């Protein structure tokens, strides 16, 4: 059982960015000293209502504090990128992290990001898959030819390869059923999102495993699950400390249209209490374990990635949640896990 921390590289407008970065470094050190296994950060462009540090410099800086933890990107908006740039930059990051990079990729969902790069959503899947193929071939040391509107290569070959061979682990985010099947065919693991309800994810896990079996892609690199979680001495305290910030996070998602790409016609434009059902884990250590253990024991999740800090939350609150998770929840999750 692997335990990761998903960091908040989003902050409220007007926040002291240097101070905010220092706070996230403090959380990295807390997770490191507690023996957690990984840290992750995400990517967005033109993030209305919040600021967003881009992940490449951010993860490079965090890696200096991370000890032996893996450094993960969840996710890179691959369809918006030039694949040569991705291959070079993230081979470099694998060197900087001493071979501890996990590259998560995904399509993204925001029109404003696609428009900014002059890329229409039409054809984005084909562009995504073409970019992924070029990155993996370059990482394999091949000479690559490409004649695409956004990338032209003739016998291109990387001189700097990733430390990890044959390559760093490739995780893929997916919301819709079709995207889950894509992850099963093309990635080492499906990075299960925190947005869908538990019932939707359980159904999609079966679809993911069936697709891997049909595609003969093997068992893959496990099943990592990201969860929004906050742990306090009791449920009332946990809700009081976390709900305002977690609710605002999902109001932002609703404004951005994240729920429009979710299956089952899910909506984030609802009250916190309804939104929290089957999605958020907010409560005492006992509450957290009651929610997490079925994922491990019934679904087969073998890596949890916890997000326990959201834009605007006082650092002391998130630090307290990490400390309590590390003391009373993570040891139980790891005990007896496969």
N, C-alpha and C positions, 0 to 999 in steps of 0.2 A: 504494500500500500504506500503510494507516494502522496505527499501533502504539499500543495503549492499555495502561494499567496499572489493574488492578482492585485496589482497596485493601481492607484488612482493617479493617472497622469492628466486628469481633467481637474480644473480648479475654477472657482467662481470668478467672474469678471472682476478685475480690480484687486485680486489677491496678490500678495507679495510672492512672486514666483520662486525666488531664491529660497525664501523661508519654507514655501510649500515643498520644494525639492528636498530640503533638509529633513522635513518631516517624513517624506517617503523613504529616505535613506535610513531614518531611525526605525521605521517599520521593517525594512529589509534586514537590519541588524537583529531586530527582535526575532524574526522568523529564522534567521541563520542560527542564532544562539539557542533557539528552541529545537534545532535539529530538523527543520522542515527541508523539503527537497528541491523546491523550485520557486522562482518568481516570474511573473508574467506582466506584460503591459500590452495595451491595444493601440490602434491607429484610427484617427479620423482627420479629415481636412475641413477647414471652414466650420469649426464647431460652434454654431450659434449658441449663445448664452453661457458658454464655458470656454476656458482656454484649454489647450491640449498640446503638451510637449510631444514632438515627434519621436517615435520609438527607437530609431537607430542610435542617436546620441544618448538618449535616456537609458537604454539598456546597457550601452557601453559603460556609462557612469555607474549604474547600479551594480554591474558585475564586479567592480572594484571592492564592493562591500559584501558580496554574496558568498564568499568562501567557496565551498564545494557545491553550492546549489546550481542547478540547471537554470538557464536564462531563456525564457520563452517569449515569443511574440504571438499574441492572440487577438487580433490577426493582422497580417499584412494584406492590404487591398491590392491583390496581385493584378487584377485586370487593368488597373490604372497605371501600372509601372512599365518601364522598359526592362525586359528580362535580363539583358546583359548587366544593367545597373544592379538589379536584385542579386544576380549570381555573384558579382564582384563584392558588393557591400556585405552580403551575409556570409560569404566565405571569410571575409575580413573579420566580421563579428565572431565567427566561430573560432578564429585565431585569438582574438582579444579575450574571449571567454575560456580559452584553453580547452576547446572541444566540448563545450557544455550548452551549445545552442539547440533549442527546439524551435523550428520555424512553423508557425501557424499561418495559414493562408485562407482567404475567403473572397467572396464576390463583393460584399458590401451591399448597401441597399439605398443610399441617398442620392437623389437626382443631382443635388448641388455639387457633389464630388465628381460625378461623371461629367457634368456640364463643364466644370472648371478645367478638366483635362481634355475637353473636346472629344469625349468618348461617349457615344450614345449607348443606352442600355441594350439596344438591339445588337445582337452579336456578341454580347459581353461574355457569355459562357465559352464561345469558341476562342475569344481572345484570352480568357483566363487559362484555358487548357493549353493553348499554344505557348503562352508565357511559361507555364509550369513545365512543359516538355523541354523548352530551351534551357531553363534554369537547371533542371536535373541532368540534361546531357552535358552542359558546361561543367557542372560539378563532378561528373563522371570522367572528366578529362578528354571528352571527345572534341573533334573539330566539327563545328556546327555551321551550317548554312541556313540562312533564313531570308526570305523575301516577303516581308510583311509591311503594311503601311506605316507601322510604328517601330519597326526594327529590321534592319538589313545587315546580315552578317555573311561573310565569305571566308570559310575556313577558320572561324574564330575559335580560339582555344585559351582557356584560363591558365596563367602561370601560377596564380595563387589559388590553391584548392582548400576546401574545408579540412580542418584537423580530423573530424570524424569521417571515417570511410566505411561504406561507400559514400555516405553523406549524412548530414544531420537528420534527426527524425523530422518527418513531415506530418503535421497535423492539419486537418481541414475543418473549418467551421461550416455548419449547415443548419438551416432552419426548415426548409420545405422537404417533403419526402424525396423529391428528385435530387435535391442537393445532398441529402443523406446518402442516396445511392451513389452519387458522384464521389463522395468521400470514401465510400467503401471500395470503389474501383481504383481510385488514384492516390490515396493517402495511406500513411501508416496507421493513422488513428483518426477517428471522428472526434473533434473537440466539442463536446456536448454543451450547448448554450444554456445560460441560466434563465432564459426568458420564457421558455415553454413550460406548460404544466407537467407535473410528474406523469400523468396518464398519457400525454402525448409522447413524452420521451420514452417511456416504457414500450409503447407501440413502435416507435421509430428504431429503438435498439434492436428489436426483432427484425425489422426491415434491413437494417445495416448488416446484421450478421448473416441474414439470408443472401443478401447481395454479394457479400464477400465470399460466401461459399459457392455461389453460382459463378462468380468471376474467377474463382480459384486463386484469390489473392492471399490466402492463408489467414491466420488468426489476427495478424496485425500487431500493433504495439500497445495493445490494451484498450481500455475504455476510460478516458479522462472526462470528468464531469465538473463543470464550473457551477458554483452555487453562490448566491447572495446570502451571507450568513452574518449574524451578530449574536454574540454570547455575553450574557450578564448574569448576575446572581439569581435573578428570577425573570419571568416572562414580562411582567409589568415594566420593570426597569429597562429591559432590552428594547421593548417597543418604544418606550419614552425616548431613549437615546438614539435609536436607529431610524424609526419610521419617518420622521420629517425629511431626512436626507435620502433615504431609499425611495420614498414616494416622489421626491423631486427628480431623482435620476430617471424614473420611469415616465414622469411627465415629459421630460426631455426626449426620451425615446419615442413617446407618442407624437411629439411635435416633429421629430425627424422621420417618422414613418416606419420605425422598426417593426411595429406590430403588423404592418401591412404585408410583410413577407413571412409571417408566422402561419403554420397550418391551423386547421380547425377554426378559422375565422376569429382568432383571438384578438382581443383589444386591450391596450394599456390605458385607455381613456376611461378608467373606472376608479372607484374608491379604493384606497389602500387596502382595506380589509378584504375586499374581494380579490384584488390583484395579488395579495400575499398568499392566498390559498394555493397550495401545491407548488409555489415558486420559491418563496423566501423562507429562510430558517432563522427565526428571531426568537430567542428565549434563553432559558437556563441551560446549563450543560446537559441536563437530562433531556430537555426538549431537543437540543441539537442532536444528541445521539439517537433519539427515537426517530428523527427524520433521516439521519445519515446511514444508520446501519442497514436498513432495507436496501439502499442503493448498493452497498457492498455485498450483502449476503444474498439478495434476491436477483439483482440485476447484473452483478459482476463488475461493478465499477472498481477499478484498481488505482485510480488517481483522482483525488479531489483537489480542485483549485478554488480557494476561498477568496471572495471579495468581501471585505469587512470594513471598508472605508469608502465613503462617497463624497463628492465635492461639497465642501463646506463643513463637513463633520469635524469637531475638535479632535485633534490628534490623540489626546488622552483617552477619549472614548474608544477609538480604534485600537490603541495600544492595550487597553484593558480587555477588549474582546480577544485579541491575539493571545494575551497572557492566559486567559481562562481556557481558550481552545487548546493551547499548548499543554496546559496542566491537566485538564479533566476530560477532554474530548479526543484529541489526537492519539494519546496512548491506547485508548480503547479501540479506536479505528485500526491501529496498527497491530494490536494484539490478536493473533489468530488469523490475520488476513493472509490471503494467498500471495 
